[in-house]
Amino acid sequence: MSRLDKRVAFGQVLGSRKDEECTPDIVMVGGFGNTGIIFTEEGVVVVDTAPMSIARVVEVIRARTDKPIHTIIYTHGQGDHAWAAAPLLEDAVKRGHPRPRVIAQEALLARFARYKELARQNRFINNIQGGRTYVRPQPGDKFMPDNVVYPDITYRDAMQFRLGGLTFELYHYMGETDDGTWVWIPERKTAITGDLNVGCPNIGNPFKVQRYEVEWAEALEQVAEKNPDYLIPGHGVVLRGQGIQEACLVTAKYLRYLHNEVVKLLNEGCWIEEILERVSIPDELAKHPYLPPIYGCPTYIIHGIHRRYAGWFNGNPGELFPAKRRDIAAEVVKLSNADSILKRAKELQKQGNVQLALHLADFVVYGSADAVARKEAFQLKAALLDEKADKEYNTIAKNIFLVGAQKAEDEAQEQ
């Protein structure tokens, strides 16, 4: 099986593979990013627009009603939720309907601006995270499509409106993003939560900006207080009944536990390496069926919390202004030699200590002047990363390993 075949497409893991009805007037169109559709006598409300399923959203709406699409709500500004509203506006033009209004939390505008400013960087890191390729950004690379529809209405903390006898309550939260919105429809006891409900929360993503563990927990608790009968998440299947309470509250408990542990250890004067070593999650949380570390994982979350409350200094003054790793590696190779380092790395690999073997291989990769030794080191690194990928449960880590293995293999051919 090729590395490309082994990579994890997040739509396969996080996406729903079917449409679901919550109530006769509320349906979810499933996809990598889900869309909530609410039908009323005065028009249709659409929550989130995902590029891969937006055509089906239009089909589902028009199979049930000729009424106009009245409002589009973005739960946040990421591409799988807010980048595909254009076909809904085109449908309105085609039918002679008024242009649907678009609502989002006010921080979404800054998010869109950042995506434009760092378009090439975002494309670069998303290609690695998605297991596609390691190619440095190129001039002209785009991230957001040109036809993204900006909101007409933004709000700060909360807002609500009524349409066709239904109330739509919008609440701001901070979690995976700082511009999150979750929607509550009290007459139908239905919550539409975007990426608030994603299993193990993706805090501390190795590539992405700061995320917010305590606020995420607070929002989950607020959803649970509503006691919903139905919950449409941004990814995955509709949650129903008592399962909603458990999913929200156990995730909130998990986040609060990790927050408290990291803060406690920071207050004891621990640095990040010791914090990672000492935090131990109780089995009731670590093995809970709602919290498999598929997208987020405890190590990421610890890093994310630490980054929020502490700086990047790791506690070792010798690494405050470190030498270049190539220079460090070259000195290590001089003290020993490339052959003995690679021999020891292979011994560690056989013993099952793949991570330590990787570190040794990197000394030769970065520090040896011998092209033959470097080629062998790159080949060994590719094999070690493949081995780690095969055993890795977390999808982001697996893809990073697979892309890294391909890059190492390509570099071996260049020696």
Secondary structure, 3 states (H helix, E strand, C coil): CCHHHHCCCHHHHHCCCCCEEEECCEEEECCCCCEEEEEECCEEEEECECCCCHHHHHHHHHHHCCCCEEEEECCCCCHHHHCCCHHHHHHHHHHCCCCCEEEEECCHHHHHHHHHHCHHHHHHHHHHHCCCCCCCCCCCCCCCCCCCCCCCEEECCEEEEEECCEEEEEEEECCCCCCEEEEEEHHHCEEEEECCCCCCCCCCCCCCCCCCHHHHHHHHHHHHHCCCCEEEECCCCCEECHHHHHHHHHHHHHHHHHHHHHHHHHHCCCCHHHHHHHCCCCHHHHCCCCCCCCCCCHHHHHHHHHHHHCCCCCCCHHHCCCCCHHHHHHHHHHHCCHHHHHHHHHHHHHCCCHHHHHHHHHHHHHHCCCHHHHHHHHHHHHHHHHHHHHHCCCHHHHHHHHHHHHHHHHHHHHC
